Amino acid sequence: MQITDHFRQQINDGVLAQDAKLPPIAEIANEWGVATATAAKAIKQLQAEGYVRSSTQGTFVDLGQRQTTGPDRLQMLRVGGSGFRPGERVEIVSAGLVPAPTEVADTLGMESGAQVIRRQRRYLDDQGTVALSTSWLPGNFAETAPELIEAGPLPKMTFGLVEERTGRRAVRRRDLVELRPVPEDAAELLGIEAGTQALTMSNFYWDQHGSMTEYATDFFGVGRQLSAEYDLP
């Protein structure tokens, strides 16, 4: 686990970039003082999580179709100061204050039609669209963070900007994975026919006071994968 964690962190931090070659199994085993079977198991775990590919030439960083979720970006932001994996970029599709749809109002705990911030962005890498992400935040955040309603890059990612300007730090989240039909306005950006069932992840974030700070839904790009790893008690 320690070997896997070490290389996973190096990849997430960009120390090992896309296509970088990892040391041979024998070298890893020698450096960590473990059996070659143990070192091989660590690398197989990285491969199973979608971080590397192995061939007769060796093991190489290959994020490929691995999905980066909102919680991933929050963790990367706090650990390494950036919420993007190497090679990723973001395109701001739209931003502004809009009346809250019923679903959004219910989720954020406000009246339907109340003003909320809606930010939509598309994450891309060399493989194409990673995800189309739409965030909904309380409208009053625009008073202290007007950048949230501007269709341009933020000085920090949404999480960091909200925390810096309002003092409201995301401390709890809930994730919901489900199939949803792709809406008309998202179809072209995803390269999917409108109405097609697509894999989505919705993230709900609460601050240290128990109030919701953000509700976001990502429609994943074609062929993207979700993976997660947890320590078992």
Secondary structure, DSSP 8 states (H G I E B T S, - for coil): -HHHHHHHHHHHTTSS-TT-B---HHHHHHHHT--HHHHHHHHHHHHHTTSEEEETTEEEE--TTB---HHHHHHHHHHHS-S--TT-EEEEEEEEEEE--HHHHHHHTS-TT-EEEEEEEEEEETTEEEEEEEEEEETTHHHH-GGGGSSS--SS-HHHHHHHHH---EEEEEEEEEEEE--HHHHHHHTS-TT-EEEEEEEEEEETTS-EEEEEEEEE-TT-B--------
